[in-house]
Amino acid sequence: MKAFFAKMKGSGKGPPLPPLKDAAWSWFGAFLGMGAVGFMDSLLVAGTDLTLLIGSFGASSVLLYAAPRSPLAQPRNLLGGHVLSALVGVAVRLCLPGPTWLACALAVACAIALMQVTGTLHPPGGATAFIAVAGGPKIAALGFTYALIPAGAGALVLLAVALLVNNLAEHRRYPEYWL
């Protein structure tokens, strides 16, 4: 047991910190990306039963703007991960209306498996599936529209900002690949 904990302790050093300019670009991208989604929400869907703001977009922002070279941040993963996971989450909520904890567990597990077999793994997609089940009456009322608005439309806005911001900086490039 002692050897296990000694191995887990490692060198005591974490991964190197990114240069400050990368943190600034990440901040700028996340602010613009989430700001654009929020602005579009207030402009296009305020006062309706639709929404463009879901929590999983915050996690997508971490990948898109702070780790744009990650395979999990590429356009196919971003768009496919959110849309497929939203479809799975809605289907599970409709087929298994309760208990909520079981529907959430099934939705997240099925979303992960589907993203893996389709090559669209995007960790925030798990949250998108979870939100489809546990997001409350406003999200539930959307039905399968949830896959288009907010999941697809919001992901497209984040992608457009990622393309702009990550390619403005000379030391950054996005995407690494499209498909």
ABEGO torsion letter per residue (X at the ends): XAAAAAAAAEAGBBBBBBBAAAAAAAAAAAAAAAAAAAAAAAAAABGBABBABBAAAAAAAAAAAABAABAAABAAAAAAAAAAAAAAAAAAAAABAOBAAAAAAAAAAAAAAAAAAAGABBAAAAAAAAAAAAAEAAAAAAEAAAAAOAAAAAAAAAAAAAAAAAAABAABBOBABAX
